[in-house]
Amino acid sequence: MKTAVPALGLPDFLQKLLLSFLVLSIAVGVLPARAQNIALGTITVNGKKAELKHAYANTETSHRSGKVETFLILTDKPLSVNAIADETERGVTAQRDNVSLIELKLDNNKRVVSTYISVPPLKGNVMSPALKLTFLSFSDKSLKGRFYSEREDRAFDHSYSVDVRFDAAFAPSKAVDASGEKAWQSPQGKVLAEYFRAVRLGDMAAVKRVVTPTFAKTLDGAKGKDLLAYLQSVAEDPKTVAFERLSVEADSAKAKLVRRIKDGSENQEYELFRVGGAWFVEP
């Protein structure tokens, strides 16, 4: 494994000595007192290794059970604050940015309840007695330990093995600008509600007024009517769906809606963008 030596203004031999000490410290479990979101190890899928360099910890409230769950996230590329703090956003980021990712979900007793692996071509929830998670420390500030497989195993017709040591700080809670009725009454919430109204009515002209200009052009295309019909089939009713979170950052916003169903709930996320001073939905 080749590791770039940072330019610290030190002679080369001192830089290399410092780096060697850091690697050795993690390997033997003598990790820094302050969590550094470091992972050191690999996952091998079908003989191909992926280095896991980043580790994150987070807590989220389950929509199904209402209980707080702990997540340990190991990746080959750094994640944004929003991706660390939100399970749905992590999935979107992993697919969009081709991130190799392992996500472990823990219950209140520190037991692993699910292990999600997304390291192509292996992708899915993997449960195996060969997978082990041990902790050097577990506090409300950080997690330190090792996640590994006792042997090479198989899942979804792929072979895999993993061995990663981690030092992960808990991420701060994701910023929430508004929720509930306050979110619906925000500029972004009003546009989203108007979008749902127009889509549910099948009013093409009204829909094009509240979606981004780029998406409006798509609706003008040959398959515009079919696309509108699809949007109608998945459109929410603001009267029955819960507006759980509205997060706004500069000229973009994300709205997370929760629909209650018989066995729990379903989440839907919508993106909005400000163009020329007005907000538009990007379905």
N, C-alpha and C positions, 0 to 999 in steps of 0.2 A: 504494500500500500504506500503510495507516494503522498506526502503531505507537504503543502507549501509552507515555507518558513517565513513568517511575517517580518517585515522590515522594522526592527525595533531600535535601530541605531546602535546595535551591539556588534561586536566581531562575530563572524560566522560560527566559530566554534561555540561561543556562548549562547547564540540563538538556538543552535542544534541541541545543546545540553539542556536548555530550558524546555524545549519541545519534548525531548526524550523523557524528562522528568514528569511532564504533564501526562503523556501517554502511559507511562509506567504507573503513575498515581491512580489513573482511572482503572487500569487493568487489574490492579491488586486491591481496588476498593478504597484507596486512600484519596477520596475526592475532596475538592475544595469545600471549605465551610459554607460558602455561599453557592447556591445552585447556579450553574452556568448554562443550562439547556444543552448539555453535551451528550451525545451518544457516541459510542465507540464499538463497532462491530459490523457484522454483515448478515444478510439473509441470502441464501443460495437457492435459486429455483431452477430446476432442470439443469444443474451444473453451472449456471451463470450467477455470479455474485453481484450484489448491490450493497454498497457501503451505506450504513445508516449513521449520520453525523449529528442529527438534531433530536432533542428530546424535549417534550412539553407535557405539562400536567394541567388538568382543568377539571372543574366540577360543573355539572349541569343537572337540572331537575327533569326527571323523566316525565313525559306527558302521559305515559301509560299508567305508571304507578304513583306518580307524585313524589317519589323519593329522590334524594340527591345521589347522583352517581359520579364516580371518579373515573377520569379518562387518563390513560398514559399513551402518548402519541410519539412514535419513533419514525423519522423520515430521512430521506437522503438530501432533501432540499429544505431551506428555511420556509416557515409558514408565516402568513400575515397574522396580525392580532385577531382579526375577525375569524380567520380559519381555525386558529387555536381555540377560540372561545365558543365556536358553534359547530355542531356535528354536521349539519347540512352543508355549511360553507366549506368544511374540510373535504367533503365528498366532491363538491363542485371543483374546488381547487386541485385536488388530486387528479381528476380527469382532465381538466383544462391544461394544467402545467406539467403533466406526466410525472407526478410525484410518487415515488415508491414509499409506501406507508404501512405501518402496523399500528393498529389502534386496539388497546385493551380497555375493556370496561370493567370496573370493580364495584362490588357492593360495599355496604357499610362495614362488613367484616374483612375487607381487603381481599376478598376472593374474586377471582376472575370469572365473570359471568358471560363474557363473549370476547373473542379474538378475531378482529377483522384484518385481513391481509390484502393489500392491493399492490402487488409486485408482479407486473405482467410476465407471463400469461396467467399467473395465479391471482385470483380475485374472488373473495368471498369470506364468509364466516367459517373459521376453522376451529374445531374442537378436537383435541387430542391429548391423551394422558402423557404424551412425550413432551408437551410444552410445559415449561416451568417458569414461575416468576418468584424471585426472592428479593427481599428488601434489606439493604444496609440501614436505611432509616425511612420513616414514613411520618411526616408531620403535616401541619396545615400550610406549610410554606414550600415544601419540596418533597420529592421522591428520589431515592437513590437505590440502585440495585442492579439486578441482572435478569434479562429475559432470554431464555435459551431452550433449545430442543435437546433432549437426551440422546437422540439418534436421528438419522435422516428419516423423514416420514413422507406420506403422500396425502394429497387432498385434491379433489377434482381432477384426478388423473395426472397430477404434476408432483414431482418429488421436490422436497424442500428441507432446509435445515436453517437454524438461526441461532446466533449467539451475540447478544448486545448488552453492554453495560451502559447505564444511563444515570444522569444527574439532571433532574428536571424541576424547574421552579413552577409553582402554580401560577397560571395566567390570571391577571386581573379580570374582573367581570366585564363582559362586553358592554360597551356604552349603549344605553337605551335612551333615545331622545323622547319617546312617547309610547304609550300603550293604551289599549281600550278606547274609550270615547275621545280622549285627547288626541290619539293618533288619527282617528277618523276625521277630526276637525282641523287637522293640520293641512297645509297646502298640498302635501303629498297624498294624505289620506283622502281629501276631497276629490283629487284627480283619479285616484284608484277607485273610489266609489262610483264616480261618473263612468269610468271605463267598464266596470261590472254592469252598470245599468244599461249602457249602450250595447254591450255584447249580448246580454240576456234578451234584449229586444230585437237583436239582429239588425240594428241600425248602422249600416256600414259607414255612412257619412259621419255620424257621431263618434263612432269608434276611431276613425282616422283623425279626428280632431284632438284625441287624448293620447294617442300612441306616438312614439317617436317618429320623426319624418322618415327615417329609414324603413321602419316597419310599415308605415303608411304606404310607401311605394310598393312594398311586397303585397299588400292587400289590393293594389291596383293591377296586379299581375293576373295571368290566366287562371291561377288556382286560388284567387282571392276569396271567392265564395266558399270553397271547400275549407279554407283556413278559418274563415269566420265561423263556419259550422262547427269546426273542432273547438274553437275558443268558447263557443256557446256551451259545448258539452262539459267543459271544465270550469266555467265561470262560477265564482263564489257569490253568495247572497250576503251582502253586508249586514243584514238583519239577523243572520243565524251563525255567522262565522266570527270567531274571536280574533281581534287584532292584538296579537301578543307583543309585537315589538316593531318599532320604527327606528331605524338607525340612519342618520343623515351625515354625510361627509362631503363637504364642498358641493359639487354639482351632481352628486349621485346619492341615491337612497335605497335602502332595502326594507321591504315590509314582510314580516313573517306573520302568517295567518294560521289559525288552528281550527280545524273542523272536528267536532266531536262525532264519533261513530260508536257502534254498538260495543266493540271490544277495546276501545281506547280513543285514539285521536289520529288525525292525519295533518301533516304540516304542508303548507304551500308558501313559497317565497316568490316575491315579485320585485323586480328592479325598476327604479324610476331615474330619469335623468333630466337635468335642467338644461334647456336649450333656449337661448335668447331670452332668458329671464323667466320662462314658464316651465312647469314640470310636465313630463310625459311618461307614460308607462311603456316599458319594453317587455311585452308578453313572453 
